[in-house]
C-alpha cells in the first residue's frame, strides 16, 4: 500500500514535467554528462515498460532521453528523501539491477542509468553508515551504487534561489527545504518573500498541470504547517497578479475552504495508515527474530502490504517453519 506524503505530492507535481526537471538536472549533473544528453528528447518513461517495471520498486520518477547524435536511450531515476535513509544505496542498486534485467529479457543492450537524489532532510545527507571495526576491510568488495545527490540541508534561501531553474522548481526547493521550520507567521512571511516566484509561476503556466502548481503549493503549506486556509488565501491574494475575485479557480478556493471540514476525515485516514505502518513494523521485528535478517525485497513487500495481508501473515508467524510459508498463497 503506497502512502504519499505532502513531500511526495509536491515533488511529483513539479518534477513530473520535463522542462522543470531538465533545468534542475542540468544544474546538478556533471558538465560532460549534461553535454552528452539531448535534452529536447527528455520525456517521462510513462507506460513504456520502464516505469511500470519500477513501480513495484517504488521509484519516484523515471525519465528517458537520447544521447546527442544517437538513438541510444539514457534512463534517469529520480528519488527524493525527506529523512536520512541508510538503505538508499541498496535501493538505488536494486533499481539499476532491475532495469538491466528487464533490458536483458527484451534482448536489448544494458541501459545507461543515471540515479539522482534530492535530499531535503533535517540532517546532512548520508547514504550509509561507516563500516564498523572488522568490516571496513570488506567494504571495497561489497556491491555499491554511486548517484548524484542534491542536498538542500543547510542552504540559505538565497542559495536555493538558483536562477538557472524555473520559478516553480525554485519554489519547490524552497518549500521542501524551509517550510517545515516555519510557524504560521513564518509561512505568511515566506509567501511575501517568495512573491516574485509565485507571480512568475502564475505567468508561466503553460499546461494544465502547471496551472495547478499554485494550488499544489498551497496544499503543501496547509498540510505541513499550522497556517489557516483564510490566512493563506489572503497572503496569496496580496502576491498574485490576478484580481482578487479570481486569484484562484473556483475549484481551488473550494478545496482550500474545505480543508477544515476535511480534517476529521484526514485524521481518520491518518490513524488507519498509522496503525497499518505500526503493524508492518511489528511483523518485521517478529520475522527477523524468527527467521533472521530480512532481505530488502521482503521488507518492501511488508511495508507495501494491505491490512488484510498483514493480518494473514501475522497469524502465520508462530506456526510457519520457513519464511516462504508465511507468504504462501
N, C-alpha and C positions, 0 to 999 in steps of 0.2 A: 504494500500500500504506500504509494508515494505521497509525502506530505510536503507541500510547498509553503515555504516561509515568505514573509514580505520581501526578504532579500532576494529569494529566488524569482519572485514575480517581477521585481524592478529590473534585475539583471536580464531576465529573458525579454521583457518588453522593450528594452533599449537595444541589446546586443543581438537580437534575432534579425535585425535589419542590416544588410551588408554595408551600407555607406557609413553607419555609425561604428560598426565593428572594424571596418577597414582602416579608418584613421587611427583607432586605438592600436591595432596590431602593427601598423607601420611605425608607430611610436616605440613599441616595446620590443619588436623583433630585431635581431642583428641586421645591420645595413645590407650585408651580402644576401641574406635571406629575403629581405624586402625587395631588393633589385631583381631577384630571380623569379618572383611571382608576378603573374599578370593579374593585377588587382581588379581589372574590369571583369574578370571571369569569376570573381568571388560570389558564391551563392550558398544558401543553406543546403545541407545534404538531403533534407526532406525525406521522402519515402523511397529513395533510390536504393535502399538496402543498407546503407551505411548507418544512418541514424536509427533505422528500425532495429538493426542488429545491436546497436549500442544501448538502445532504450532499456533493456533489461539490466544493463550495467550502470544505469543512472548517470550517463554523461549529460552535462548541462546543455551544450550546444555543439554541433558539428558542422563545419563548412568545408566546401571543396573549392579549389582554384587550380588553374593550369599554370605550368611553368612557362616563362616567356619563350615564345617561338617553338612551343611543343604542345602536344596533346596530353602529355603526362599529367596526372592529377596529383595534387597535394591535399591531404586531409588535415584540417586544423581542428583540434579538440579544445574547447573552451570550458574551463571549470572556474567556479568562484567559491571561496571559502570565507565564512564569517567567523571561523574559530580555528584553533590550532588542530590540525588533523594529522596525527602521526602516521596514519596509514595511507597518506596521499600518494607517496611514491609508488607503493604497490598498486594502488588504484589506477594510476596512470599507466603503469606497466601492463595491467590487465587489459586496458583499452587497446593498447598497441598490439598485444598478442592476439586479441580477438579480431582486430581489423586485418591482421596478416593471415590469420587462419581463414577468415572469410574470403580474402583475395585468393588464397591457395585453393579453396574449394571451387572457386569460379574459374580456375585456370588463368588467373591474372597475375601480373608481377606484384611483388610486395610493395605496398604504397609507401610514399614518403609521408610521415606523420609528424605534425608539429603540435605538441601539447603546450597550452598556455593557461596559466592560473592567475586569477585576480584574487588577491588576499586582502581582506578588509576586517581583520580580527582585532581583538583588544591587546594583542601582543605581536611582536615582530614575527614574521613568517619563519616557520621551522618545519621542514618536511619529515625529519626523522630524528630520533634520539641518537646521541653519541654512543657508539658501541661500548658496552661495559668491559671492564678488565677481563681478559681471557678470550674476548670475542673480536677485539679490534684486528687481530691478525687475520681473521677470515673476511673482514669487511670487503676487501677488493674482489673477493671471489663470489660475492652474492650478486644476484640479478639487480640491476639498477635501471632507473628511467630518469633521464635528465629532462627538464622542461623549463620554459620561460616563466618567470614569476614577476608580476607587477604588484608589489607590496605597498598598500596605501597607508599602513600603520605609521604614525608619527609625522606624516606630511601635513604641512600647513595648508590652509585654504588657497593661498597664493600658489603653492606648488601643485595643487590639484587642478588649478585653472590652466590647463595646458591648451594653448590656443590652437595647436595643430589638430585637436579633437573637435568634433562637432559640439555645439552648445548642449545638446541632450546627453552626450557622452560625459562632458564635464559635470553636468548637473547630477548625473547618476553616480559618478565617482565621489562627488562631494556628499551626496546623501548617504552612500554606503559607508564612507569613512567617518563622517562627522555627526550625523543626526542622532545616533544612539546616545550621544553625550549631552544632548540638549533637553532642557525642560521646556514647558510650553512657551515661556517668554523667549527662550533661546531659539526656538523654532521660528517664531514670528520675526525675530531679528535677522535670522539667516535668510528668510524669504526676502527681506528687504535688501540684504547684501547681494543675494543671488538674483535680484530682479532683472538684471540685464540678460542673464541666461534664460530666465523664464520667458522674457519677451522675444528673445531670439528663437527659442523653441516654438513659440506661438506663431511667429512669422515663417518659420522654416518647415512647417508641417506639410509634407508633400504626399503622404499616403494616409489612408485611414488609420493604420497602426500608429503613425507618428502624431496624427491629430489627437489621439487618445493619450499622448505622453504626459501632458499636464495632469490629466485625471489620474494616471498611474502614479505620478509623483505625489499628488495629494493623498492618495490612498496609502502610500508608503508612510507619509508623515502621520496619518491617523493611526495606522497600525503599530507604529514603533515609538510613538511619543504620547503625551497626555494632552496635546493641543485639541481644542474643541472644534467641531465642524464649522461652527459660526465664525470663530476667530480665524480659522484657516481660509474660509471663503472671503472674509473681509480683507485679509492680507493679500490674497490673490487679486482681488478687485483693485487694489492700490497699485499693483505692479503691471498687470496686463494691459495691452493697448486697446482692447475692445471696450465698448461702452459697458457700463455696469449692468445693464439689463441683459447683456449677452456675453458675460465673462466666460461662462461655461455653457455647454449644451444642456438642454433640459434633463437629459439622462444623467449627466454628471452631477447636476445640482440635486437630483432626486437621490442619487447614490450617497452623496455627502450628507444630505439631510436625514437619510435613513440609516446612517451609521449607528446612531444611538439606539434606534429601535432594533438594530441587528445585533447588539451586544449580547443579549440573552442567548440568542441562537449561537453566536460565536463562542460564548463561554461553554455552552453545552458541547459543541463540536470540539473545542479545545480540551475539555475534560475527557471526552471519548478518545481523542488522539493521545492524550497523556497516559491514560490507562493502558492503551494498546502498546505504547512505547515502553511503559513500565513492565508489562507482561513479557514483551520481547526481551528486555534486558535480564529479567529473571530466568527466562528459558535459556538464554545464552550462558548464564552462570551455571545452571543445572547441567546442561550438556557438557560444558567444559570440565566440570567436576567429575562427571560420569565417564566421559569418553576422551578426555584430554583436550589440548588446544584445538580450536576450530579453524577451518580454512576461511579465507576471505569470502569465498563463494557461499559457504554455509551461513556466515554472519549476515551477508547481504540478503540471503533468502529469508532469514528470520526477521530482520528489521523491515523487510518489504512485505511481510505476510499480512493477511487479513485476520481479523479477530477469530473467526471460526477455525482457521488453520492453526493459529496459536493455541487455541483451546484443545484441538485434536492432538497436536504434538506434545503439549504439556501433559495430557493424560497418558501418553505413551512412555514418558521419560523413565519411570520407575521399572517398567516391565520390559522394555526393549533391551536386547542383548547387544545390538550394534547401532551405530548412528543411522545407518540405512533403514533400519526397522522403524525408527522414529518418523521418518519421512515417507514410509511406504504408502502407496496409493490404495 
